[in-house]
Amino acid sequence: MVFIHPTANVAKEAQIGAETKVWQNVQIREFAHIGEKCVISKDVYIAENVSIGARCKIQNGVSVFQGVTLENDVFVGPEVSFTNDKIPRAFNEDWEITPTLVKEGASIGANATIVCGITIGKYAMVAAGSVVTKNVEDYSLVMGNPAKHYSYVDKIGNKVKVQPNE
């Protein structure tokens, strides 16, 4: 059973998987697809055509704009900012969405900024406050502005010396 808080605004064309919880003041736009057993926390905006896998947790105040795809088991910390436009302007007739992919098990810390057009690898970790401008390798821990590789992590986030094998 899906739980949708009474203050949430969910488009009838959105698809929401079983056992997902949608909390206060969330807006989910048309044709968004959200997998099962997700938690969509307070004040989250999910744009049209966004794809979110199963068991994802999106914390308070996140906007997931069109062009962003989150695979299964992704964690997005509070106030993370995703972009979807390489050259933002108030009016641009040639505007195109630049896609961003966050792969399975990745974790993005609070207040990180994810610049569009990149891929965040499987089980990668983005430290809180980082500005990610380039692709992030699988199992990589990145931090800073711009975010740089710091170490590798295993599937549960412990630092390791070498990149784990599948």
N, C-alpha and C positions, 0 to 999 in steps of 0.2 A: 504494500500500500504506500502511496506517495503522500507526504505531508506537505501542504502548502499553507503557510501562515496567511491569515485573512488580509493582511496589508500588502501581500505580494501581488504583483501584476504580471501574470503569465499569459502570453498569447495562446489562443486556442490551437494554433498550428505548431506550437512547440511540442517536442516529445521529451517526456521525463520518465526515466527508468524506475522500476520498482524499488521501494524502500529509500528513495531519495527524499531528503528534507530540504525545503525551501523556506528560509526564515524571513524576518521582518523587512519590509520595504525593498524587496528584491524585484527587479524587472527582468523578465526573460522574453526576448523578442521572437518574432515569427521564424519558424523553421529551425530554431536552435534545437540541438539534440544533446540531451544530458543522459548519461548512462545510469545504471542502477547503483544504489547504496552511496550516492554522493551527498555531501553536505554543502549547501549554498548558503553562506552566512549573511547576516544583516547588511543591507545597503549595497548589495552586489548588482551590477548591470551586466547582462549577457546579451550581446547583439544578435541580430538575425544571422542565420546560417552558421553559427558557431557550433563546433563539435567538441563535446566534453565526454571523455570515456567513463568507465565504471570506477567507483570507489575514489573519486576525486574529492578533495576538500578545498573549498575556496573561501578564504576568510573575509572578514568585514571590509567593505569599502573598495573592493576590486572591480574594475571594469574590464570585461573580456570582450574586445571589439571584434567586429567582422574580420575574418581572415586568420583568427587564432584557432589552433587546434590543440587540445590537451588530450593526450592518450590516457590509458588507465593508470590509476594510483598516483596521480599528480597532486602535490600539495602546493597551494598558492597562498602565501602569507598576507596579512592585513595590508591594505593600501598599495598593493603591487600595481604598477602601471604598465599596461601593454600599449604599444602604438601599432598603427596599421597603415601609416602614410609616411613615405620617405621624405616627401617635400610638402609639408602641411601648409595649406593656405585656406583662408576663409571661403574663397570661391575659386574653383579650378575645374573647368569643364573636362580636362583630361585626367582627372583623378582616377587612380587605380589602387586597389587594395594590394598591399604587400604581405603575403602570408607569413605566419610564424608557427613553428611546430615545437611543442614541448612533449618529449618522449616519455614513455612509461617510467613511472617511479621517480621522476624528477621532483625536486623540491626548491621552491623559490621563496627566499626570506622576505620579511616585512619591508615595505617601502622600496623594493627593488624596481628599477625601470628596465623593461625589456623592449629594445628597439626592434622594429619589425624587420622581417626578411631573414631571420636566423632560425637555427634549430638548437634547442637545448637537449643534450643527449640523455640516454637512459640512465636513471638513478643519479644524474648530476645534481649538484647542490649549488645554488646561487645564494651567497651570503646577503644578509639584510643590508639594505641601502645601496647595493651594487647597481651599476649601470651597464647592462649587457649590450654590447654593440657588435659582437662577432659570435659565430657558432661556438657552442660549448661541447666538448667531447663527452662521450659516455663516462660516467663515474667521476667526472672532474668536479672539484670544488673551486669555484671562482669567486673573487671578491674585488671590490674597489671600483673606482671610476677613472677610466673604463675598467670593467671587470677583467681580471687576469687569472690564469691558472695558478692555484696555490698548492694543491695536492690532489691526490685521488681519494675516493671514499668507496666503501663497500655498499651493498644494497640497503643497509640500515643507517648509513651515514658516518660510520667510523672511519677516521683517516687511515689510509694504507699507503705504502711506499710505491707500489706499482699499480697500474690499471688492472682491475679484476677481469678475469676471463669469465665468459658466460657459463 
